[in-house]
Amino acid sequence: MQKFIFFSMMLFALSCTSTKQAFDPETSKKDYISFGNGGGFTGQIKKYYLLRDGSVWTSGTGGNEKLGSLSKNTSTQIFKNFTTLGMDKLTLNEPGNKYYFIGHRVKNLDLTLKWGKQPLTETSVETFYQILMKSVKDLGNKN
């Protein structure tokens, strides 16, 4: 009887453990597109990460939290668009008091585009940013 109680308690303990896998951009070897905004009066930064598998994460004070997932087709298209639109060839580092950013990490190569000081002459960057932010907003509306 004691063995039954022991095994029951072990089974219960194992079922309560979290199998949730966290994403950490500092240690992960996964490719991702990061995007968001920051600055302003509070200096707060909102940062999101889109992984190739479609999962979308946000960083916060308690660590990174998964917001949901885009379809694999949508995620693949977004990654392709980054290159197709030539953003991997751009140099843009003009943050203002309030700024916006898009980052891209593929095979440990990092690229970050920041703007906010001046209006963009390259409108595809702004359009791409708006698509990314709408994707996050749409995920929030599903929950």
N, CA, C and O atoms as CSV, one atom per row, in Angstrom:
chain,resi,resn,atom,element,x,y,z
A,1,MET,N,N,0.811,-1.191,0.000
A,1,MET,CA,C,0.000,0.000,0.000
A,1,MET,C,C,0.861,1.264,0.000
A,1,MET,O,O,0.528,2.251,-0.655
A,2,GLN,N,N,1.979,1.224,0.746
A,2,GLN,CA,C,2.867,2.382,0.792
A,2,GLN,C,C,3.476,2.641,-0.579
A,2,GLN,O,O,3.669,3.788,-0.981
A,3,LYS,N,N,3.779,1.543,-1.298
A,3,LYS,CA,C,4.334,1.714,-2.649
A,3,LYS,C,C,3.315,2.388,-3.557
A,3,LYS,O,O,3.678,3.245,-4.364
A,4,PHE,N,N,2.056,2.018,-3.438
A,4,PHE,CA,C,1.005,2.617,-4.250
A,4,PHE,C,C,0.892,4.113,-3.966
A,4,PHE,O,O,0.793,4.917,-4.893
A,5,ILE,N,N,0.906,4.482,-2.707
A,5,ILE,CA,C,0.828,5.895,-2.318
A,5,ILE,C,C,2.053,6.645,-2.831
A,5,ILE,O,O,1.935,7.754,-3.353
A,6,PHE,N,N,3.228,6.040,-2.680
A,6,PHE,CA,C,4.469,6.673,-3.139
A,6,PHE,C,C,4.415,6.919,-4.655
A,6,PHE,O,O,4.707,8.022,-5.115
A,7,PHE,N,N,4.043,5.892,-5.425
A,7,PHE,CA,C,3.982,6.032,-6.885
A,7,PHE,C,C,2.894,7.014,-7.300
A,7,PHE,O,O,3.056,7.738,-8.282
A,8,SER,N,N,1.800,7.047,-6.570
A,8,SER,CA,C,0.736,8.009,-6.869
A,8,SER,C,C,1.229,9.435,-6.653
A,8,SER,O,O,0.954,10.328,-7.454
A,9,MET,N,N,1.957,9.633,-5.565
A,9,MET,CA,C,2.497,10.966,-5.281
A,9,MET,C,C,3.540,11.361,-6.326
A,9,MET,O,O,3.582,12.517,-6.748
A,10,MET,N,N,4.364,10.433,-6.738
A,10,MET,CA,C,5.380,10.718,-7.763
A,10,MET,C,C,4.714,11.066,-9.095
A,10,MET,O,O,5.122,12.011,-9.770
A,11,LEU,N,N,3.697,10.306,-9.464
A,11,LEU,CA,C,2.977,10.577,-10.704
A,11,LEU,C,C,2.330,11.956,-10.655
A,11,LEU,O,O,2.372,12.700,-11.635
A,12,PHE,N,N,1.735,12.295,-9.521
A,12,PHE,CA,C,1.122,13.614,-9.360
A,12,PHE,C,C,2.171,14.712,-9.463
A,12,PHE,O,O,1.944,15.721,-10.130
A,13,ALA,N,N,3.314,14.529,-8.811
A,13,ALA,CA,C,4.392,15.525,-8.841
A,13,ALA,C,C,4.911,15.723,-10.258
A,13,ALA,O,O,5.155,16.853,-10.681
A,14,LEU,N,N,5.078,14.643,-10.982
A,14,LEU,CA,C,5.556,14.749,-12.361
A,14,LEU,C,C,4.538,15.422,-13.261
A,14,LEU,O,O,4.915,16.156,-14.175
A,15,SER,N,N,3.276,15.193,-13.026
A,15,SER,CA,C,2.251,15.812,-13.863
A,15,SER,C,C,2.148,17.309,-13.602
A,15,SER,O,O,1.659,18.050,-14.454
A,16,CYS,N,N,2.598,17.763,-12.445
A,16,CYS,CA,C,2.526,19.188,-12.100
A,16,CYS,C,C,3.734,19.975,-12.590
A,16,CYS,O,O,3.697,21.205,-12.606
A,17,THR,N,N,4.796,19.298,-12.987
A,17,THR,CA,C,5.979,20.021,-13.445
A,17,THR,C,C,5.700,20.643,-14.803
A,17,THR,O,O,4.962,20.085,-15.615
A,18,SER,N,N,6.279,21.767,-15.033
A,18,SER,CA,C,6.064,22.502,-16.267
A,18,SER,C,C,6.961,21.960,-17.370
A,18,SER,O,O,8.156,21.740,-17.173
A,19,THR,N,N,6.361,21.752,-18.529
A,19,THR,CA,C,7.142,21.368,-19.699
A,19,THR,C,C,7.266,22.562,-20.645
A,19,THR,O,O,7.706,22.422,-21.786
A,20,LYS,N,N,6.878,23.719,-20.162
A,20,LYS,CA,C,6.919,24.938,-20.950
A,20,LYS,C,C,8.370,25.298,-21.262
A,20,LYS,O,O,9.196,25.425,-20.358
A,21,GLN,N,N,8.667,25.459,-22.533
A,21,GLN,CA,C,10.020,25.799,-22.925
A,21,GLN,C,C,10.090,27.296,-23.171
A,21,GLN,O,O,9.300,27.850,-23.936
A,22,ALA,N,N,11.033,27.937,-22.524
A,22,ALA,CA,C,11.192,29.380,-22.667
A,22,ALA,C,C,12.168,29.689,-23.797
A,22,ALA,O,O,13.065,28.902,-24.100
A,23,PHE,N,N,11.977,30.823,-24.395
A,23,PHE,CA,C,12.886,31.309,-25.433
A,23,PHE,C,C,13.741,32.406,-24.820
A,23,PHE,O,O,13.216,33.350,-24.229
A,24,ASP,N,N,15.041,32.285,-24.957
A,24,ASP,CA,C,15.973,33.302,-24.482
A,24,ASP,C,C,16.847,33.727,-25.653
A,24,ASP,O,O,17.691,32.948,-26.096
A,25,PRO,N,N,16.668,34.942,-26.167
A,25,PRO,CA,C,17.433,35.379,-27.339
A,25,PRO,C,C,18.946,35.434,-27.087
A,25,PRO,O,O,19.735,35.359,-28.029
A,26,GLU,N,N,19.340,35.562,-25.840
A,26,GLU,CA,C,20.763,35.630,-25.513
A,26,GLU,C,C,21.455,34.281,-25.670
A,26,GLU,O,O,22.637,34.226,-26.008
A,27,THR,N,N,20.732,33.200,-25.429
A,27,THR,CA,C,21.350,31.874,-25.461
A,27,THR,C,C,20.845,30.997,-26.598
A,27,THR,O,O,21.476,29.994,-26.931
A,28,SER,N,N,19.721,31.359,-27.194
A,28,SER,CA,C,19.132,30.529,-28.235
A,28,SER,C,C,19.943,30.595,-29.527
A,28,SER,O,O,20.509,31.633,-29.869
A,29,LYS,N,N,19.987,29.488,-30.222
A,29,LYS,CA,C,20.639,29.447,-31.530
A,29,LYS,C,C,19.610,29.549,-32.654
A,29,LYS,O,O,19.955,29.432,-33.830
A,30,LYS,N,N,18.346,29.767,-32.290
A,30,LYS,CA,C,17.275,29.863,-33.273
A,30,LYS,C,C,17.316,31.219,-33.979
A,30,LYS,O,O,17.660,32.236,-33.378
A,31,ASP,N,N,16.962,31.212,-35.255
A,31,ASP,CA,C,16.835,32.453,-36.018
A,31,ASP,C,C,15.574,33.176,-35.558
A,31,ASP,O,O,14.576,32.541,-35.218
A,32,TYR,N,N,15.621,34.498,-35.550
A,32,TYR,CA,C,14.437,35.267,-35.182
A,32,TYR,C,C,14.479,36.662,-35.784
A,32,TYR,O,O,15.528,37.163,-36.190
A,33,ILE,N,N,13.307,37.265,-35.827
A,33,ILE,CA,C,13.154,38.685,-36.149
A,33,ILE,C,C,12.636,39.331,-34.870
A,33,ILE,O,O,11.623,38.909,-34.313
A,34,SER,N,N,13.337,40.351,-34.417
A,34,SER,CA,C,12.886,41.099,-33.243
A,34,SER,C,C,12.363,42.450,-33.716
A,34,SER,O,O,12.819,42.990,-34.724
A,35,PHE,N,N,11.404,42.982,-32.977
A,35,PHE,CA,C,10.830,44.271,-33.364
A,35,PHE,C,C,10.125,44.879,-32.164
A,35,PHE,O,O,9.789,44.189,-31.202
A,36,GLY,N,N,9.910,46.167,-32.240
A,36,GLY,CA,C,9.224,46.842,-31.159
A,36,GLY,C,C,9.498,48.320,-31.153
A,36,GLY,O,O,9.845,48.910,-32.176
A,37,ASN,N,N,9.335,48.921,-29.974
A,37,ASN,CA,C,9.556,50.360,-29.852
A,37,ASN,C,C,9.979,50.672,-28.429
A,37,ASN,O,O,9.832,49.855,-27.520
A,38,GLY,N,N,10.509,51.876,-28.261
A,38,GLY,CA,C,10.970,52.276,-26.935
A,38,GLY,C,C,11.129,53.769,-26.837
A,38,GLY,O,O,10.890,54.512,-27.789
A,39,GLY,N,N,11.540,54.190,-25.651
A,39,GLY,CA,C,11.798,55.607,-25.423
A,39,GLY,C,C,10.581,56.330,-24.891
A,39,GLY,O,O,9.752,55.767,-24.177
A,40,GLY,N,N,10.503,57.580,-25.258
A,40,GLY,CA,C,9.411,58.410,-24.758
A,40,GLY,C,C,9.652,58.822,-23.320
A,40,GLY,O,O,10.770,58.723,-22.816
A,41,PHE,N,N,8.616,59.278,-22.670
A,41,PHE,CA,C,8.715,59.799,-21.315
A,41,PHE,C,C,9.186,58.740,-20.323
A,41,PHE,O,O,10.014,59.027,-19.459
A,42,THR,N,N,8.664,57.517,-20.441
A,42,THR,CA,C,8.993,56.465,-19.477
A,42,THR,C,C,10.259,55.693,-19.841
A,42,THR,O,O,10.873,55.069,-18.976
A,43,GLY,N,N,10.648,55.730,-21.098
A,43,GLY,CA,C,11.811,54.963,-21.538
A,43,GLY,C,C,11.534,53.469,-21.660
A,43,GLY,O,O,12.455,52.674,-21.851
A,44,GLN,N,N,10.276,53.093,-21.551
A,44,GLN,CA,C,9.897,51.688,-21.622
A,44,GLN,C,C,10.154,51.136,-23.020
A,44,GLN,O,O,9.972,51.832,-24.018
A,45,ILE,N,N,10.578,49.879,-23.076
A,45,ILE,CA,C,10.825,49.206,-24.345
A,45,ILE,C,C,9.871,48.022,-24.463
A,45,ILE,O,O,9.786,47.189,-23.561
A,46,LYS,N,N,9.160,47.956,-25.577
A,46,LYS,CA,C,8.319,46.803,-25.897
A,46,LYS,C,C,9.041,46.034,-26.995
A,46,LYS,O,O,9.282,46.569,-28.078
A,47,LYS,N,N,9.387,44.784,-26.717
A,47,LYS,CA,C,10.159,44.005,-27.678
A,47,LYS,C,C,9.498,42.664,-27.915
A,47,LYS,O,O,9.097,41.976,-26.975
A,48,TYR,N,N,9.390,42.303,-29.178
A,48,TYR,CA,C,8.787,41.048,-29.588
A,48,TYR,C,C,9.787,40.257,-30.415
A,48,TYR,O,O,10.681,40.825,-31.043
A,49,TYR,N,N,9.626,38.944,-30.406
A,49,TYR,CA,C,10.483,38.052,-31.187
A,49,TYR,C,C,9.596,37.107,-31.987
A,49,TYR,O,O,8.687,36.484,-31.438
A,50,LEU,N,N,9.861,37.005,-33.268
A,50,LEU,CA,C,9.194,36.039,-34.131
A,50,LEU,C,C,10.223,35.001,-34.541
A,50,LEU,O,O,11.250,35.338,-35.130
A,51,LEU,N,N,9.952,33.739,-34.232
A,51,LEU,CA,C,10.841,32.647,-34.613
A,51,LEU,C,C,10.342,32.019,-35.908
A,51,LEU,O,O,9.180,32.179,-36.281
A,52,ARG,N,N,11.224,31.309,-36.581
A,52,ARG,CA,C,10.867,30.683,-37.862
A,52,ARG,C,C,9.684,29.730,-37.745
A,52,ARG,O,O,8.920,29.574,-38.697
A,53,ASP,N,N,9.527,29.098,-36.599
A,53,ASP,CA,C,8.414,28.155,-36.428
A,53,ASP,C,C,7.079,28.867,-36.230
A,53,ASP,O,O,6.037,28.220,-36.117
A,54,GLY,N,N,7.111,30.215,-36.187
A,54,GLY,CA,C,5.888,30.997,-36.060
A,54,GLY,C,C,5.587,31.458,-34.647
A,54,GLY,O,O,4.688,32.273,-34.443
A,55,SER,N,N,6.326,30.951,-33.666
A,55,SER,CA,C,6.048,31.364,-32.291
A,55,SER,C,C,6.473,32.823,-32.084
A,55,SER,O,O,7.496,33.276,-32.598
A,56,VAL,N,N,5.656,33.533,-31.319
A,56,VAL,CA,C,5.891,34.948,-31.032
A,56,VAL,C,C,6.058,35.096,-29.531
A,56,VAL,O,O,5.221,34.644,-28.749
A,57,TRP,N,N,7.151,35.736,-29.142
A,57,TRP,CA,C,7.497,35.931,-27.736
A,57,TRP,C,C,7.635,37.418,-27.455
A,57,TRP,O,O,7.907,38.213,-28.355
A,58,THR,N,N,7.446,37.778,-26.205
A,58,THR,CA,C,7.690,39.151,-25.776
A,58,THR,C,C,8.595,39.119,-24.553
A,58,THR,O,O,8.552,38.179,-23.760
A,59,SER,N,N,9.404,40.143,-24.412
A,59,SER,CA,C,10.277,40.206,-23.235
A,59,SER,C,C,9.660,41.156,-22.232
A,59,SER,O,O,9.090,42.189,-22.585
A,60,GLY,N,N,9.788,40.781,-20.976
A,60,GLY,CA,C,9.243,41.604,-19.907
A,60,GLY,C,C,10.096,41.475,-18.666
A,60,GLY,O,O,11.157,40.853,-18.690
A,61,THR,N,N,9.632,42.059,-17.593
A,61,THR,CA,C,10.408,42.048,-16.356
A,61,THR,C,C,10.543,40.642,-15.780
A,61,THR,O,O,11.534,40.346,-15.113
A,62,GLY,N,N,9.568,39.775,-16.024
A,62,GLY,CA,C,9.617,38.416,-15.487
A,62,GLY,C,C,10.237,37.421,-16.448
A,62,GLY,O,O,10.137,36.214,-16.229
A,63,GLY,N,N,10.873,37.896,-17.501
A,63,GLY,CA,C,11.444,36.998,-18.497
A,63,GLY,C,C,10.654,37.077,-19.793
A,63,GLY,O,O,9.888,38.014,-20.020
A,64,ASN,N,N,10.854,36.086,-20.624
A,64,ASN,CA,C,10.177,36.061,-21.912
A,64,ASN,C,C,8.913,35.223,-21.823
A,64,ASN,O,O,8.876,34.181,-21.169
A,65,GLU,N,N,7.884,35.704,-22.497
A,65,GLU,CA,C,6.586,35.039,-22.448
A,65,GLU,C,C,6.096,34.785,-23.868
A,65,GLU,O,O,6.171,35.662,-24.729
A,66,LYS,N,N,5.598,33.588,-24.100
A,66,LYS,CA,C,5.062,33.258,-25.418
A,66,LYS,C,C,3.668,33.852,-25.555
A,66,LYS,O,O,2.797,33.632,-24.714
A,67,LEU,N,N,3.470,34.619,-26.647
A,67,LEU,CA,C,2.173,35.236,-26.895
A,67,LEU,C,C,1.265,34.330,-27.713
A,67,LEU,O,O,0.041,34.403,-27.600
A,68,GLY,N,N,1.859,33.487,-28.526
A,68,GLY,CA,C,1.089,32.617,-29.406
A,68,GLY,C,C,1.935,32.267,-30.612
A,68,GLY,O,O,3.158,32.410,-30.592
A,69,SER,N,N,1.277,31.809,-31.657
A,69,SER,CA,C,1.998,31.414,-32.872
A,69,SER,C,C,1.269,31.873,-34.118
A,69,SER,O,O,0.041,31.833,-34.195
A,70,LEU,N,N,2.051,32.311,-35.091
A,70,LEU,CA,C,1.545,32.578,-36.428
A,70,LEU,C,C,1.634,31.267,-37.196
A,70,LEU,O,O,2.333,30.344,-36.777
A,71,SER,N,N,0.940,31.187,-38.298
A,71,SER,CA,C,1.051,29.977,-39.112
A,71,SER,C,C,2.473,29.877,-39.668
A,71,SER,O,O,3.167,30.882,-39.828
A,72,LYS,N,N,2.878,28.668,-39.954
A,72,LYS,CA,C,4.223,28.435,-40.513
A,72,LYS,C,C,4.368,29.180,-41.837
A,72,LYS,O,O,5.428,29.738,-42.117
A,73,ASN,N,N,3.313,29.193,-42.654
A,73,ASN,CA,C,3.360,29.898,-43.940
A,73,ASN,C,C,3.564,31.398,-43.751
A,73,ASN,O,O,4.349,32.020,-44.467
A,74,THR,N,N,2.854,31.975,-42.784
A,74,THR,CA,C,2.999,33.407,-42.517
A,74,THR,C,C,4.402,33.726,-42.031
A,74,THR,O,O,5.019,34.692,-42.481
A,75,SER,N,N,4.899,32.915,-41.116
A,75,SER,CA,C,6.248,33.131,-40.586
A,75,SER,C,C,7.299,33.026,-41.692
A,75,SER,O,O,8.196,33.865,-41.786
A,76,THR,N,N,7.185,32.005,-42.517
A,76,THR,CA,C,8.130,31.821,-43.626
A,76,THR,C,C,8.104,33.022,-44.555
A,76,THR,O,O,9.152,33.493,-44.996
A,77,GLN,N,N,6.905,33.521,-44.856
A,77,GLN,CA,C,6.773,34.672,-45.748
A,77,GLN,C,C,7.399,35.923,-45.131
A,77,GLN,O,O,8.046,36.695,-45.838
A,78,ILE,N,N,7.221,36.133,-43.844
A,78,ILE,CA,C,7.804,37.302,-43.180
A,78,ILE,C,C,9.326,37.242,-43.241
A,78,ILE,O,O,9.970,38.250,-43.534
A,79,PHE,N,N,9.909,36.082,-42.969
A,79,PHE,CA,C,11.368,35.947,-43.050
A,79,PHE,C,C,11.864,36.190,-44.473
A,79,PHE,O,O,12.899,36.828,-44.666
A,80,LYS,N,N,11.136,35.689,-45.469
A,80,LYS,CA,C,11.528,35.911,-46.873
A,80,LYS,C,C,11.425,37.391,-47.225
A,80,LYS,O,O,12.296,37.936,-47.902
A,81,ASN,N,N,10.351,38.040,-46.759
A,81,ASN,CA,C,10.151,39.453,-47.076
A,81,ASN,C,C,11.270,40.330,-46.534
A,81,ASN,O,O,11.628,41.332,-47.154
A,82,PHE,N,N,11.821,39.966,-45.393
A,82,PHE,CA,C,12.915,40.760,-44.837
A,82,PHE,C,C,14.054,40.870,-45.858
A,82,PHE,O,O,14.614,41.946,-46.067
A,83,THR,N,N,14.380,39.751,-46.480
A,83,THR,CA,C,15.462,39.735,-47.464
A,83,THR,C,C,14.994,40.303,-48.803
A,83,THR,O,O,15.709,41.083,-49.433
A,84,THR,N,N,13.803,39.914,-49.233
A,84,THR,CA,C,13.274,40.377,-50.519
A,84,THR,C,C,13.175,41.896,-50.569
A,84,THR,O,O,13.449,42.503,-51.604
A,85,LEU,N,N,12.788,42.509,-49.463
A,85,LEU,CA,C,12.679,43.969,-49.408
A,85,LEU,C,C,14.033,44.658,-49.247
A,85,LEU,O,O,14.114,45.886,-49.231
A,86,GLY,N,N,15.089,43.864,-49.128
A,86,GLY,CA,C,16.437,44.429,-49.047
A,86,GLY,C,C,16.805,44.976,-47.685
A,86,GLY,O,O,17.781,45.715,-47.561
A,87,MET,N,N,16.049,44.630,-46.666
A,87,MET,CA,C,16.345,45.167,-45.339
A,87,MET,C,C,17.632,44.595,-44.761
A,87,MET,O,O,18.238,45.200,-43.876
A,88,ASP,N,N,18.050,43.445,-45.251
A,88,ASP,CA,C,19.311,42.872,-44.785
A,88,ASP,C,C,20.517,43.649,-45.307
A,88,ASP,O,O,21.642,43.423,-44.862
A,89,LYS,N,N,20.288,44.558,-46.245
A,89,LYS,CA,C,21.365,45.372,-46.823
A,89,LYS,C,C,21.347,46.815,-46.315
A,89,LYS,O,O,22.249,47.595,-46.622
A,90,LEU,N,N,20.324,47.167,-45.543
A,90,LEU,CA,C,20.184,48.545,-45.071
A,90,LEU,C,C,21.033,48.821,-43.832
A,90,LEU,O,O,21.335,47.925,-43.044
A,91,THR,N,N,21.400,50.073,-43.689
A,91,THR,CA,C,22.009,50.572,-42.462
A,91,THR,C,C,21.121,51.708,-41.986
A,91,THR,O,O,20.975,52.724,-42.665
A,92,LEU,N,N,20.536,51.527,-40.823
A,92,LEU,CA,C,19.620,52.527,-40.299
A,92,LEU,C,C,19.776,52.558,-38.787
A,92,LEU,O,O,19.377,51.628,-38.086
A,93,ASN,N,N,20.360,53.639,-38.301
A,93,ASN,CA,C,20.550,53.805,-36.863
A,93,ASN,C,C,20.312,55.269,-36.514
A,93,ASN,O,O,21.244,56.019,-36.224
A,94,GLU,N,N,19.040,55.653,-36.548
A,94,GLU,CA,C,18.658,57.036,-36.282
A,94,GLU,C,C,17.521,57.095,-35.267
A,94,GLU,O,O,16.451,57.629,-35.561
A,95,PRO,N,N,17.749,56.544,-34.065
A,95,PRO,CA,C,16.669,56.585,-33.079
A,95,PRO,C,C,16.449,57.997,-32.569
A,95,PRO,O,O,17.383,58.793,-32.479
A,96,GLY,N,N,15.225,58.291,-32.244
A,96,GLY,CA,C,14.884,59.567,-31.634
A,96,GLY,C,C,14.484,59.332,-30.193
A,96,GLY,O,O,14.760,58.272,-29.630
A,97,ASN,N,N,13.835,60.314,-29.596
A,97,ASN,CA,C,13.352,60.159,-28.230
A,97,ASN,C,C,12.432,58.942,-28.145
A,97,ASN,O,O,12.571,58.120,-27.239
A,98,LYS,N,N,11.505,58.828,-29.075
A,98,LYS,CA,C,10.664,57.635,-29.238
A,98,LYS,C,C,11.178,56.963,-30.500
A,98,LYS,O,O,11.287,57.601,-31.547
A,99,TYR,N,N,11.493,55.683,-30.406
A,99,TYR,CA,C,12.087,55.020,-31.564
A,99,TYR,C,C,11.439,53.663,-31.815
A,99,TYR,O,O,10.742,53.113,-30.962
A,100,TYR,N,N,11.690,53.151,-33.003
A,100,TYR,CA,C,11.167,51.873,-33.463
A,100,TYR,C,C,12.351,51.045,-33.949
A,100,TYR,O,O,13.377,51.594,-34.350
A,101,PHE,N,N,12.205,49.729,-33.911
A,101,PHE,CA,C,13.320,48.897,-34.365
A,101,PHE,C,C,12.839,47.575,-34.939
A,101,PHE,O,O,11.782,47.057,-34.578
A,102,ILE,N,N,13.641,47.056,-35.834
A,102,ILE,CA,C,13.485,45.711,-36.379
A,102,ILE,C,C,14.869,45.090,-36.356
A,102,ILE,O,O,15.829,45.682,-36.851
A,103,GLY,N,N,14.972,43.921,-35.793
A,103,GLY,CA,C,16.231,43.194,-35.764
A,103,GLY,C,C,16.071,41.866,-36.466
A,103,GLY,O,O,14.962,41.348,-36.597
A,104,HIS,N,N,17.161,41.328,-36.907
A,104,HIS,CA,C,17.149,40.062,-37.632
A,104,HIS,C,C,18.384,39.286,-37.232
A,104,HIS,O,O,19.507,39.768,-37.380
A,105,ARG,N,N,18.176,38.083,-36.725
A,105,ARG,CA,C,19.326,37.241,-36.414
A,105,ARG,C,C,19.166,35.921,-37.148
A,105,ARG,O,O,18.209,35.175,-36.944
A,106,VAL,N,N,20.138,35.664,-38.006
A,106,VAL,CA,C,20.189,34.413,-38.751
A,106,VAL,C,C,21.607,33.885,-38.643
A,106,VAL,O,O,22.571,34.580,-38.963
A,107,LYS,N,N,21.720,32.647,-38.189
A,107,LYS,CA,C,23.027,31.992,-38.058
A,107,LYS,C,C,24.018,32.859,-37.287
A,107,LYS,O,O,25.171,33.010,-37.691
A,108,ASN,N,N,23.558,33.424,-36.176
A,108,ASN,CA,C,24.372,34.255,-35.284
A,108,ASN,C,C,24.851,35.558,-35.907
A,108,ASN,O,O,25.735,36.208,-35.348
A,109,LEU,N,N,24.295,35.962,-37.050
A,109,LEU,CA,C,24.578,37.275,-37.617
A,109,LEU,C,C,23.433,38.201,-37.244
A,109,LEU,O,O,22.274,37.925,-37.554
A,110,ASP,N,N,23.762,39.300,-36.575
A,110,ASP,CA,C,22.743,40.230,-36.091
A,110,ASP,C,C,22.716,41.504,-36.921
A,110,ASP,O,O,23.755,42.023,-37.330
A,111,LEU,N,N,21.510,41.994,-37.159
A,111,LEU,CA,C,21.301,43.272,-37.828
A,111,LEU,C,C,20.144,43.961,-37.121
A,111,LEU,O,O,19.112,43.340,-36.867
A,112,THR,N,N,20.310,45.239,-36.803
A,112,THR,CA,C,19.220,45.996,-36.179
A,112,THR,C,C,19.042,47.318,-36.909
A,112,THR,O,O,20.001,48.050,-37.155
A,113,LEU,N,N,17.804,47.601,-37.245
A,113,LEU,CA,C,17.434,48.872,-37.866
A,113,LEU,C,C,16.662,49.668,-36.818
A,113,LEU,O,O,15.692,49.168,-36.247
A,114,LYS,N,N,17.092,50.915,-36.564
A,114,LYS,CA,C,16.414,51.790,-35.587
A,114,LYS,C,C,16.112,53.116,-36.254
A,114,LYS,O,O,16.928,53.663,-36.996
A,115,TRP,N,N,14.913,53.622,-35.973
A,115,TRP,CA,C,14.538,54.918,-36.513
A,115,TRP,C,C,13.550,55.614,-35.595
A,115,TRP,O,O,13.012,55.013,-34.666
A,116,GLY,N,N,13.322,56.873,-35.866
A,116,GLY,CA,C,12.375,57.652,-35.067
A,116,GLY,C,C,12.699,59.122,-35.101
A,116,GLY,O,O,11.828,59.967,-34.892
A,117,LYS,N,N,13.954,59.428,-35.363
A,117,LYS,CA,C,14.393,60.817,-35.367
A,117,LYS,C,C,13.835,61.576,-36.571
A,117,LYS,O,O,13.306,62.679,-36.435
A,118,GLN,N,N,13.960,60.981,-37.725
A,118,GLN,CA,C,13.519,61.592,-38.983
A,118,GLN,C,C,12.506,60.673,-39.669
A,118,GLN,O,O,12.506,59.465,-39.433
A,119,PRO,N,N,11.652,61.234,-40.506
A,119,PRO,CA,C,10.777,60.376,-41.309
A,119,PRO,C,C,11.624,59.480,-42.220
A,119,PRO,O,O,12.678,59.888,-42.708
A,120,LEU,N,N,11.150,58.271,-42.435
A,120,LEU,CA,C,11.907,57.323,-43.249
A,120,LEU,C,C,11.771,57.617,-44.732
A,120,LEU,O,O,10.683,57.917,-45.224
A,121,THR,N,N,12.883,57.529,-45.433
A,121,THR,CA,C,12.833,57.624,-46.889
A,121,THR,C,C,12.559,56.239,-47.484
A,121,THR,O,O,12.002,56.127,-48.576
A,122,GLU,N,N,12.949,55.203,-46.772
A,122,GLU,CA,C,12.713,53.821,-47.193
A,122,GLU,C,C,11.405,53.344,-46.557
A,122,GLU,O,O,11.403,52.833,-45.437
A,123,THR,N,N,10.303,53.513,-47.274
A,123,THR,CA,C,8.982,53.236,-46.703
A,123,THR,C,C,8.735,51.746,-46.463
A,123,THR,O,O,7.853,51.395,-45.679
A,124,SER,N,N,9.482,50.874,-47.109
A,124,SER,CA,C,9.262,49.433,-46.914
A,124,SER,C,C,9.576,49.022,-45.480
A,124,SER,O,O,8.979,48.072,-44.973
A,125,VAL,N,N,10.490,49.709,-44.822
A,125,VAL,CA,C,10.823,49.398,-43.429
A,125,VAL,C,C,9.618,49.678,-42.536
A,125,VAL,O,O,9.257,48.850,-41.699
A,126,GLU,N,N,9.005,50.824,-42.709
A,126,GLU,CA,C,7.822,51.196,-41.920
A,126,GLU,C,C,6.665,50.240,-42.189
A,126,GLU,O,O,5.973,49.826,-41.260
A,127,THR,N,N,6.453,49.891,-43.454
A,127,THR,CA,C,5.377,48.962,-43.815
A,127,THR,C,C,5.611,47.589,-43.192
A,127,THR,O,O,4.686,46.984,-42.651
A,128,PHE,N,N,6.843,47.103,-43.269
A,128,PHE,CA,C,7.191,45.810,-42.683
A,128,PHE,C,C,6.956,45.831,-41.167
A,128,PHE,O,O,6.427,44.876,-40.599
A,129,TYR,N,N,7.351,46.916,-40.532
A,129,TYR,CA,C,7.145,47.082,-39.088
A,129,TYR,C,C,5.656,47.029,-38.747
A,129,TYR,O,O,5.260,46.360,-37.793
A,130,GLN,N,N,4.838,47.727,-39.519
A,130,GLN,CA,C,3.394,47.747,-39.268
A,130,GLN,C,C,2.790,46.350,-39.416
A,130,GLN,O,O,1.891,45.984,-38.658
A,131,ILE,N,N,3.270,45.572,-40.375
A,131,ILE,CA,C,2.793,44.195,-40.557
A,131,ILE,C,C,3.152,43.347,-39.342
A,131,ILE,O,O,2.329,42.573,-38.853
A,132,LEU,N,N,4.385,43.493,-38.855
A,132,LEU,CA,C,4.806,42.746,-37.670
A,132,LEU,C,C,3.946,43.108,-36.455
A,132,LEU,O,O,3.488,42.222,-35.733
A,133,MET,N,N,3.730,44.393,-36.232
A,133,MET,CA,C,2.948,44.829,-35.082
A,133,MET,C,C,1.476,44.393,-35.197
A,133,MET,O,O,0.849,44.057,-34.192
A,134,LYS,N,N,0.936,44.399,-36.403
A,134,LYS,CA,C,-0.442,43.932,-36.592
A,134,LYS,C,C,-0.533,42.439,-36.292
A,134,LYS,O,O,-1.533,41.981,-35.740
A,135,SER,N,N,0.484,41.687,-36.645
A,135,SER,CA,C,0.500,40.245,-36.339
A,135,SER,C,C,0.427,40.016,-34.845
A,135,SER,O,O,-0.306,39.140,-34.386
A,136,VAL,N,N,1.182,40.797,-34.075
A,136,VAL,CA,C,1.149,40.684,-32.616
A,136,VAL,C,C,-0.225,41.072,-32.085
A,136,VAL,O,O,-0.778,40.387,-31.224
A,137,LYS,N,N,-0.767,42.152,-32.590
A,137,LYS,CA,C,-2.089,42.605,-32.150
A,137,LYS,C,C,-3.147,41.541,-32.447
A,137,LYS,O,O,-4.022,41.285,-31.620
A,138,ASP,N,N,-3.067,40.927,-33.619
A,138,ASP,CA,C,-4.026,39.889,-33.988
A,138,ASP,C,C,-3.914,38.672,-33.065
A,138,ASP,O,O,-4.918,38.034,-32.748
A,139,LEU,N,N,-2.691,38.354,-32.636
A,139,LEU,CA,C,-2.513,37.257,-31.672
A,139,LEU,C,C,-3.222,37.585,-30.365
A,139,LEU,O,O,-3.869,36.726,-29.767
A,140,GLY,N,N,-3.095,38.827,-29.928
A,140,GLY,CA,C,-3.734,39.262,-28.683
A,140,GLY,C,C,-5.252,39.209,-28.777
A,140,GLY,O,O,-5.927,38.954,-27.779
A,141,ASN,N,N,-5.788,39.446,-29.959
A,141,ASN,CA,C,-7.237,39.422,-30.139
A,141,ASN,C,C,-7.789,38.001,-30.151
A,141,ASN,O,O,-8.982,37.802,-29.926
A,142,LYS,N,N,-6.935,37.007,-30.412
A,142,LYS,CA,C,-7.377,35.613,-30.407
A,142,LYS,C,C,-7.583,35.091,-29.004
A,142,LYS,O,O,-8.397,34.197,-28.777
A,143,ASN,N,N,-6.834,35.659,-28.051
A,143,ASN,CA,C,-6.885,35.161,-26.659
A,143,ASN,C,C,-8.067,35.696,-25.920
A,143,ASN,O,O,-8.257,35.378,-24.746
